[in-house]
Amino acid sequence: MKCPFCREEDSRVVDSRTVEEGMAIRRRRECGQCGRRFTTAEVAALAVVKRSGVSEPFNRSKVISGVRKACQGRPVSDDDLALLAQRVEDFLRATGNSEIPAQEVGLAILAPLRELDEVAYLRFASVYRSFDTLEDFEAEIALLRAEGEPTGREPDRSTSKNS
């Protein structure tokens, strides 16, 4: 690592700490030439491969801006969007792959968005999955309703606690 002050390539690590919940390492370094200290950060690379084949670094703000459009007019806060983007990134990193197809990023957004707001989920899914007809929307709504119904037996509420 070159010193940002004198450009010397020799530096030693004085202190290392994990940051961002263990997803990055912050290192304090001291230059062997000028003696000045500086900080570096190491983050595991995560790249998104677009349909065109172009690869670019994963960017949470792109996830947020894409989902924000689907959440327009919905009761979803900026903190909710930031948390969703963090969950998506955590999920993608957990796959162990350093390059993720853009299609998988979109798929990773769907589940947490559905938990956050079903209307926003439907809007995002309609664009992401290229809904063409009203039937596409109806099928997705039917699926949401079917999965939203409680499973198993309902507790019997006819008995009293005092018996």
Summary of the structure (lengths in Angstrom):
residues: 163
radius of gyration: 23.6
end to end distance: 75.3
largest distance: 83.8
contacts: 380
relative contact order: 0.10
helix: 42%
strand: 20%
